[in-house]
Amino acid sequence: MFESSMMLTIGAALDRAQTDGLLVQISVSGQWIPGRVINTDRHGVAFLEASGDMCVFRPESIAGVRMPQRQHDGHPHHSRPTASQRAPIEAHAVAAD
């Protein structure tokens, strides 16, 4: 059925989403949550929700990653995310009193 030897993983999708600054949706507990991946490691995925809330998920709790389709301009290897898909990410820490 598939002739590619490429291994697709949730971790690879999260890494690409972070590197490219993509607006994605992640599936956690049966719910799709829109936002941007801020950081990932073996212990957690820092995720900035579209609402502005910061979340940290265990990587094993993420069942799927929905990513935007790449824009093809005749050069599929050179396509880049559009401006609406690639935007600056800002996160602010709140000091505890």
HELIX and SHEET records of a PDB file:
HELIX    1   1 ILE A   10  ASP A   20  1                                  11    
HELIX    2   2 PRO A   59  SER A   61  5                                   3    
HELIX    3   3 PRO A   76  HIS A   78  5                                   3    
SHEET    1   A 5 MET A  54  PHE A  57  0                                        
SHEET    2   A 5 VAL A  45  GLU A  49 -1                                        
SHEET    3   A 5 GLN A  31  THR A  40 -1                                        
SHEET    4   A 5 VAL A  24  VAL A  28 -1                                        
SHEET    5   A 5 ILE A  62  ARG A  66 -1                                        
END                                                                             
